[in-house]
Amino acid sequence: MTRTDPRAWVRMPSARRLDLLDPTPFDWDDSDLALGLARTYRWGGHSAWPRPLCVAQHSLSVMHLRAADSLARGSTLTPLEALRELLHDAEEGLLGFDCIAPLKPFLGDGFKALSQRLEQAVFLRYSLPRWNQRDYAAHKRADHLAAASEAVHVAGWSVDEVRRTLQIRATPLTTDPLQAIYGGVAWEPWEAPLACQRFLAELTRLQGMIA
């Protein structure tokens, strides 16, 4: 008997199974997600360092940059808002693919719908509020700042190329926002086990504050 219904199963390290085409919020656990993000790479996997930058490390950067921006504007992120920042690219860890932004339109509506279904499953699992216009704009400021900084310090673009070629308008940072927290060499991409551990620890901490 030949099956004709589309399916795209992924077996998680926890032994849970995720159908990428029909995901539910119960198809992975936190350690699956952390490991997936630690093994999913930004910038197409290219890096000026010996290893690429993973989405888990990027997600921690964005969360801390967003928190710093909020403080500078006279407010603080709630644990739920911080969790939403931490998980803003979570669907990429389930998919195992971080598509560079300029390429996304060429992948078509099917890929866009797939990503949206995975994102919806993440929002449901972690009870995240949907973005409003103000919060999303603040999130994108942090995300673009992280991207501009990574482009220079990780991927090897010049500051001028970030603006002219990549068309990212944020001014790259000189100080790595994660170095003061975790130590190590500024801007150095972490090994996957370390990125997984640090992401999972933050995910667990925030959920404990919300519960």
C-alpha positions as CSV (number, residue, x, y, z in Angstrom):
1,M,0.0,0.0,0.0
2,T,1.4,3.4,-1.0
3,R,1.0,6.4,1.2
4,T,0.3,9.6,-0.6
5,D,-0.5,11.9,2.4
6,P,2.4,14.4,3.0
7,R,4.3,14.0,6.2
8,A,7.7,15.2,7.6
9,W,8.4,13.4,10.9
10,V,11.3,14.4,13.1
11,R,12.2,12.1,16.1
12,M,13.4,14.2,19.0
13,P,16.2,13.2,21.4
14,S,13.5,12.9,24.1
15,A,11.9,10.2,21.8
16,R,8.9,12.5,21.1
17,R,7.9,12.8,17.5
18,L,7.2,16.0,15.6
19,D,5.4,16.2,12.3
20,L,6.8,19.5,10.8
21,L,3.7,19.8,8.6
22,D,1.2,19.3,11.5
23,P,3.0,20.3,14.7
24,T,1.3,20.4,18.2
25,P,2.6,22.0,21.4
26,F,3.3,18.5,22.9
27,D,5.8,17.2,20.3
28,W,9.0,18.3,22.0
29,D,10.4,19.0,25.4
30,D,12.6,21.9,26.5
31,S,15.8,20.0,26.1
32,D,14.9,19.1,22.6
33,L,14.3,22.7,21.7
34,A,17.5,23.9,23.4
35,L,19.6,21.3,21.6
36,G,17.9,22.1,18.2
37,L,18.6,25.8,18.6
38,A,22.2,25.1,19.6
39,R,22.7,23.0,16.5
40,T,21.0,25.5,14.1
41,Y,23.3,28.1,12.7
42,R,22.9,31.7,11.7
43,W,24.5,33.4,8.7
44,G,24.1,30.2,6.6
45,G,26.6,28.5,8.9
46,H,29.4,30.8,7.7
47,S,31.7,32.4,10.3
48,A,35.1,34.1,10.6
49,W,35.6,31.9,13.7
50,P,36.4,28.2,13.8
51,R,32.8,27.4,14.5
52,P,29.5,29.0,13.4
53,L,27.1,31.0,15.6
54,C,24.1,29.1,16.7
55,V,20.5,30.4,17.1
56,A,20.5,29.6,20.8
57,Q,23.4,32.1,21.5
58,H,21.7,34.7,19.2
59,S,18.4,34.3,21.1
60,L,20.1,35.0,24.4
61,S,21.8,38.1,22.9
62,V,18.5,39.4,21.7
63,M,16.8,38.8,25.1
64,H,19.5,40.7,26.9
65,L,19.6,43.5,24.4
66,R,15.8,43.9,24.6
67,A,16.0,44.0,28.4
68,A,18.7,46.7,28.3
69,D,16.7,48.8,25.8
70,S,13.7,48.5,28.0
71,L,15.7,49.7,31.1
72,A,17.1,52.6,29.1
73,R,13.5,53.6,28.3
74,G,12.4,53.5,32.0
75,S,10.7,50.1,32.2
76,T,11.6,46.4,32.7
77,L,10.7,43.3,30.9
78,T,8.3,40.9,32.6
79,P,9.5,37.3,32.8
80,L,6.9,36.4,30.1
81,E,8.1,39.2,27.8
82,A,11.7,38.0,28.3
83,L,10.6,34.5,27.5
84,R,9.0,35.6,24.3
85,E,12.3,37.3,23.4
86,L,14.2,34.1,24.2
87,L,11.9,32.0,22.0
88,H,11.5,34.5,19.1
89,D,13.3,32.1,16.8
90,A,12.3,28.8,18.5
91,E,10.6,27.4,15.4
92,E,14.0,27.4,13.7
93,G,15.3,24.9,16.3
94,L,12.4,22.6,15.6
95,L,12.9,22.9,11.8
96,G,16.7,22.8,12.1
97,F,17.1,25.6,9.6
98,D,17.6,29.3,9.9
99,C,17.0,30.7,6.5
100,I,18.8,34.0,5.8
101,A,16.2,36.7,5.5
102,P,16.7,37.7,1.8
103,L,16.2,34.1,0.7
104,K,12.8,33.6,2.4
105,P,10.7,35.2,-0.3
106,F,12.1,32.7,-2.8
107,L,11.0,29.7,-0.7
108,G,7.4,30.5,-1.3
109,D,4.2,30.5,0.6
110,G,4.5,26.8,1.6
111,F,7.7,27.5,3.7
112,K,6.1,30.6,5.2
113,A,3.0,28.6,6.3
114,L,5.2,25.8,7.7
115,S,7.2,28.4,9.8
116,Q,4.0,30.0,11.0
117,R,2.5,26.7,12.1
118,L,5.7,25.9,14.1
119,E,5.7,29.4,15.6
120,Q,2.1,29.0,16.6
121,A,2.8,25.7,18.3
122,V,5.7,27.4,20.3
123,F,3.4,30.2,21.4
124,L,0.8,27.8,22.5
125,R,3.2,25.5,24.4
126,Y,4.8,28.4,26.4
127,S,1.6,30.5,26.7
128,L,3.3,33.5,25.0
129,P,1.2,36.6,24.2
130,R,1.0,37.6,20.5
131,W,3.1,40.5,19.5
132,N,1.5,43.9,19.6
133,Q,2.9,46.7,17.3
134,R,4.9,48.4,20.1
135,D,6.5,45.3,21.5
136,Y,7.3,43.9,18.1
137,A,9.0,47.2,17.1
138,A,11.1,47.0,20.3
139,H,11.9,43.4,19.6
140,K,13.1,44.1,16.1
141,R,15.4,46.9,17.4
142,A,17.1,44.3,19.5
143,D,17.1,41.7,16.8
144,H,18.6,44.1,14.2
145,L,21.2,45.3,16.7
146,A,22.2,41.7,17.4
147,A,22.3,41.0,13.6
148,A,24.4,44.0,12.8
149,S,26.9,43.2,15.6
150,E,27.1,39.5,14.6
151,A,27.7,40.5,11.0
152,V,30.8,42.4,12.0
153,H,32.2,40.4,14.9
154,V,31.1,36.9,13.8
155,A,30.5,36.8,10.1
156,G,33.4,39.2,9.1
157,W,31.5,42.0,7.3
158,S,32.8,45.5,7.7
159,V,30.6,48.2,9.3
160,D,30.2,49.9,6.0
161,E,29.2,46.6,4.3
162,V,26.6,46.0,7.0
163,R,24.8,49.2,6.1
164,R,25.4,49.2,2.3
165,T,25.4,45.6,1.3
166,L,23.3,43.9,4.0
167,Q,21.1,47.0,4.5
168,I,21.0,46.7,8.2
169,R,20.6,50.1,9.7
170,A,21.5,49.4,13.3
171,T,25.0,50.4,14.4
172,P,27.0,47.4,15.4
173,L,28.0,47.1,19.1
174,T,31.6,47.1,20.2
175,T,30.8,45.2,23.4
176,D,29.4,41.7,23.4
177,P,26.3,41.7,25.6
178,L,26.9,38.1,26.7
179,Q,30.5,38.5,27.8
180,A,29.7,40.2,31.1
181,I,27.2,37.5,31.9
182,Y,29.1,34.3,30.8
183,G,32.7,35.4,30.4
184,G,34.8,33.9,27.7
185,V,36.1,35.6,24.5
186,A,33.9,38.4,23.2
187,W,31.8,37.4,20.2
188,E,33.2,33.9,20.0
189,P,30.5,31.4,19.0
190,W,29.9,28.8,21.6
191,E,30.1,25.0,21.2
192,A,26.7,23.4,20.8
193,P,26.7,21.6,24.2
194,L,27.5,24.9,26.0
195,A,24.9,26.9,24.0
196,C,22.3,24.2,24.8
197,Q,23.1,24.3,28.5
198,R,22.9,28.1,28.8
199,F,19.8,28.4,26.7
200,L,18.0,25.6,28.6
201,A,19.1,27.2,32.0
202,E,17.5,30.5,31.0
203,L,14.4,28.9,29.6
204,T,14.0,27.0,32.9
205,R,14.6,30.0,35.0
206,L,12.1,32.2,33.2
207,Q,9.4,29.5,33.3
208,G,10.0,29.1,37.0
209,M,9.4,32.8,37.5
210,I,6.1,32.7,35.5
211,A,4.7,29.6,37.1
